[in-house]
Amino acid sequence: MRKGDPISGWIIVDKPVGIGSTSVVNIIRRVFNAQKAGHAGTLDPGASGVLPVALGEATKTIPYVVDGNKEYGFTVKFGQATTTDDADGTVIATSDKIPTRAEIEQVIPSFIGEIDQRPPKFSAIHINGQRAYDLARKEVEIDMPIKRITIDELKLVKQEAEDSFSFEVKCHKGTYVRSIGRDMAEKLGTVGHVTALRRLKCSKFYIKDAFMLEKIKEMGYNDARMLLLPVETVLDDIPALAVDEREAAFLANGGFLPMRDGLVENQTYQAKLDNHLKAIVCVKGGEIRPVRVIL
């Protein structure tokens, strides 16, 4: 029998700097004494901001958050390159060239839309079956693969210091903000690295809706339960499909339901019994098939 309480829902954490995403999940699991917990969208220990944590049945909807768009605020320090493309690394190159605001504004458009990006060597990407950061720590020479990513918006916010500027970016899954800072510096004829990174949005969740980790710990189990969002919060844009008890039980056992008028082939739906989510289903081959069963 699984230890803990069968509690389900989402809690949006404002992750502080200095702790990993998995450690945050473990803390939240303990606060709620939850049987299951997981996070959507990893944040490095050096980054802060929105970290959606799923409890119980909400863990089955994590893919619908991970695939969503993200927004970040970040600061780039020009004149120094590091091994990790952020402040945690060792300085490996320097330059006296510090770009002006006008020069930065001029190159920003080249980073908007579909672009090619080389992920940082210190990242979780698999290279020949191993994490890139594991190989980088061993000083193994890595040829990082170029990825096609999409950036919807990139704007210069303000100049923080003589050599540092802050930005905001709206991007799609797979984008590395550290690479944006590094590549922007290169395009400006210098070097640079990201010194601060904060996630402002992750899919449907915004920083204004997030709760500080310490606050959640202080609240404890009973009070923190009030912060939980329903499992289906992340499925708002997926149409609902009403089912009866027999159909819900059939889906729960992996059964397919016959096609109904008005349903669309390859469309995903929320199967609901009396407005309670029972399964995420998809219409395929003229049948209603369960994708995720919610207990």
C-alpha positions in Angstrom: 0.0 0.0 0.0 1.3 3.4 -1.0 2.4 5.6 2.0 0.8 9.0 2.5 -2.5 10.6 1.8 -4.3 10.4 -1.6 -4.4 14.1 -2.1 -4.6 15.6 -5.6 -4.2 19.0 -7.2 -1.7 21.6 -8.2 0.3 24.0 -6.1 2.3 26.8 -7.7 5.6 27.4 -5.9 7.8 30.5 -6.3 11.0 28.6 -6.2 13.9 30.4 -4.4 17.4 30.5 -5.7 19.8 27.9 -4.2 17.5 24.8 -4.3 16.8 22.2 -7.0 13.3 21.5 -8.4 13.4 17.9 -7.1 14.2 19.2 -3.6 11.2 21.5 -3.8 8.9 18.6 -4.8 10.1 16.6 -1.8 9.4 19.5 0.6 5.9 19.9 -0.8 5.3 16.2 -0.7 6.1 16.2 3.0 4.0 19.3 3.8 0.9 17.5 2.3 2.0 14.0 3.2 1.1 13.2 -0.4 1.4 9.8 -1.9 2.7 11.1 -5.3 4.2 14.4 -6.4 6.1 15.8 -9.3 7.0 19.1 -11.0 6.4 20.5 -14.4 9.4 22.2 -16.0 12.7 22.0 -14.3 14.3 25.1 -12.9 18.1 25.1 -12.2 19.1 25.8 -8.6 20.4 29.2 -9.6 17.0 30.2 -11.1 13.9 31.3 -9.3 10.2 31.6 -10.1 7.2 29.6 -11.1 7.5 25.9 -10.4 4.2 24.0 -10.8 4.0 21.0 -8.4 1.5 18.3 -9.1 0.1 16.1 -6.3 -1.6 12.7 -6.7 -3.7 12.4 -9.9 -2.5 15.8 -11.1 0.8 14.1 -11.9 -1.0 12.5 -14.9 -1.5 16.0 -16.4 2.1 17.2 -16.1 2.7 16.8 -19.9 0.0 19.4 -20.5 2.1 21.9 -18.5 5.6 20.9 -19.7 4.6 21.5 -23.3 3.1 24.9 -22.6 4.9 28.3 -23.3 7.1 30.0 -20.8 8.1 33.5 -19.9 11.3 34.5 -18.1 13.0 37.6 -16.8 16.8 37.5 -17.0 20.0 39.6 -16.7 23.0 39.3 -19.0 26.5 40.5 -17.9 28.6 41.4 -21.0 32.3 41.1 -21.1 32.7 37.7 -19.4 31.9 34.1 -20.7 31.6 31.2 -18.3 31.7 27.4 -18.6 28.0 27.1 -17.7 26.8 30.3 -19.5 25.6 31.5 -16.1 27.1 32.9 -12.8 27.7 29.4 -11.4 30.5 28.7 -13.9 34.2 29.6 -14.2 35.1 32.6 -16.3 36.7 31.3 -19.5 36.9 34.4 -21.7 36.7 38.2 -21.3 36.2 41.1 -23.6 36.4 44.9 -23.2 33.5 45.3 -25.5 30.3 46.3 -23.7 27.4 46.9 -26.0 25.2 50.0 -25.9 21.4 49.9 -25.5 21.0 50.9 -29.1 23.3 48.0 -30.3 21.3 45.5 -28.2 18.0 46.7 -29.6 19.4 46.3 -33.1 20.2 42.5 -32.7 17.1 41.6 -30.7 14.9 41.0 -33.8 17.3 38.2 -35.0 16.4 36.2 -31.9 12.6 36.3 -32.4 10.7 33.6 -34.3 12.0 30.1 -35.2 15.8 30.1 -34.7 18.6 27.6 -34.3 20.0 27.3 -30.8 23.0 25.4 -29.3 22.1 24.3 -25.7 24.6 25.0 -22.9 27.1 22.2 -22.3 25.9 22.2 -18.7 22.4 21.1 -19.5 20.3 17.9 -19.1 20.3 17.0 -22.8 21.4 13.4 -23.5 24.6 12.9 -25.5 25.2 9.3 -26.4 23.1 8.1 -23.4 24.6 10.5 -20.9 23.6 13.9 -19.5 25.5 16.7 -21.1 26.3 18.2 -17.7 27.9 14.9 -16.5 30.2 14.8 -19.5 31.0 18.5 -19.1 32.0 18.0 -15.4 34.4 15.2 -16.6 35.8 17.8 -19.1 34.8 15.5 -22.0 34.7 17.4 -25.3 31.0 17.7 -26.3 29.6 18.6 -29.7 26.2 20.0 -28.6 23.4 19.4 -31.1 21.7 22.5 -32.7 18.0 22.7 -31.8 15.2 24.5 -33.6 13.3 26.6 -31.0 10.7 29.3 -31.1 10.8 32.7 -29.3 7.6 34.8 -29.5 9.0 37.9 -27.9 12.3 39.3 -26.6 12.6 42.7 -25.1 15.2 44.8 -23.4 13.9 46.0 -20.0 16.6 48.2 -18.6 20.3 48.6 -18.0 21.2 47.3 -14.5 24.8 48.3 -14.4 27.5 49.5 -16.8 28.0 45.9 -18.2 24.6 44.4 -17.3 21.1 44.5 -18.9 17.9 42.9 -18.0 15.4 41.3 -20.5 12.1 39.5 -20.7 11.4 36.6 -23.1 8.3 34.7 -24.1 9.3 31.3 -25.6 8.3 27.7 -26.4 9.4 24.4 -24.9 13.1 23.6 -25.2 14.4 27.1 -25.2 17.5 27.8 -23.1 17.7 31.3 -21.8 21.4 30.9 -20.9 22.0 30.3 -24.6 20.1 33.5 -25.6 22.4 35.5 -23.4 25.6 33.8 -24.7 24.5 34.1 -28.4 23.3 37.7 -28.0 26.8 38.6 -26.7 28.5 36.8 -29.6 26.3 38.6 -32.1 27.3 41.9 -30.5 31.0 41.1 -30.9 31.7 40.3 -27.3 31.0 37.5 -24.7 28.5 37.3 -21.9 26.6 35.1 -19.4 23.3 35.1 -17.6 23.6 36.3 -14.0 19.9 36.1 -12.9 17.0 34.0 -14.2 13.4 34.1 -13.0 10.5 32.2 -14.6 7.5 34.5 -14.7 5.1 32.0 -16.4 4.9 28.3 -17.0 2.0 27.3 -19.3 -1.2 28.5 -17.5 0.6 29.5 -14.3 1.9 33.0 -13.6 4.3 34.4 -10.9 1.4 36.4 -9.4 -0.3 33.1 -8.5 2.8 31.5 -7.0 3.4 31.0 -3.3 6.8 31.3 -1.6 8.2 27.9 -0.6 8.9 29.1 3.0 5.3 30.4 3.3 3.9 27.0 2.3 6.2 25.2 4.8 5.0 27.6 7.6 1.4 27.1 6.8 1.5 23.3 7.2 -0.9 20.7 5.9 -4.3 22.1 6.9 -3.8 25.7 5.8 -1.8 24.8 2.7 -4.6 22.7 1.3 -6.4 25.9 0.6 -3.7 26.8 -2.0 -4.4 23.6 -4.0 -5.8 24.1 -7.5 -8.0 21.3 -9.1 -6.4 18.6 -11.3 -8.2 19.9 -14.4 -6.8 23.5 -14.0 -4.3 22.7 -16.7 -6.9 21.4 -19.1 -9.1 24.5 -19.4 -8.6 24.7 -23.1 -9.6 21.0 -23.7 -13.4 20.6 -24.3 -15.4 18.5 -21.9 -17.3 15.3 -22.7 -20.1 14.2 -20.3 -20.1 10.5 -19.5 -22.3 8.4 -17.2 -21.2 6.1 -14.5 -21.0 3.0 -16.7 -19.0 4.9 -19.4 -16.6 6.3 -16.7 -16.0 2.8 -15.3 -15.4 1.5 -18.8 -12.8 4.1 -19.5 -11.2 3.5 -16.1 -10.6 -0.1 -17.2 -9.0 0.9 -20.5 -12.2 0.4 -22.6 -13.1 2.4 -25.7 -16.4 4.1 -26.1 -18.3 4.4 -29.5 -18.1 7.6 -31.5 -20.6 10.4 -30.8 -22.0 13.0 -33.1 -20.1 16.3 -32.9 -16.8 14.8 -31.8 -13.7 15.4 -33.9 -11.2 12.8 -34.9 -7.8 13.2 -33.1 -9.3 15.7 -30.7 -8.6 15.4 -27.0 -11.5 15.8 -24.5 -12.0 15.8 -20.7 -14.4 13.0 -19.8 -16.4 14.2 -16.9 -19.0 12.5 -14.7 -21.2 15.1 -12.9 -18.6 17.7 -13.7 -15.8 15.7 -12.1 -12.8 14.7 -14.3 -12.6 11.0 -14.8 -10.3 10.7 -17.8 -8.5 12.5 -20.6 -9.6 10.8 -23.8 -8.8 11.1 -27.5 -11.0 10.3 -30.5 -9.1 7.9 -32.8 -10.3 5.5 -35.4 -13.9 6.5 -34.7 -13.6 5.5 -31.0 -13.2 7.4 -27.8 -10.0 6.1 -26.2 -8.6 6.9 -22.7 -5.3 8.6 -22.6 -5.1 9.3 -18.9 -7.4 7.8 -16.3 -8.1 10.0 -13.2 -9.1 8.1 -10.1 
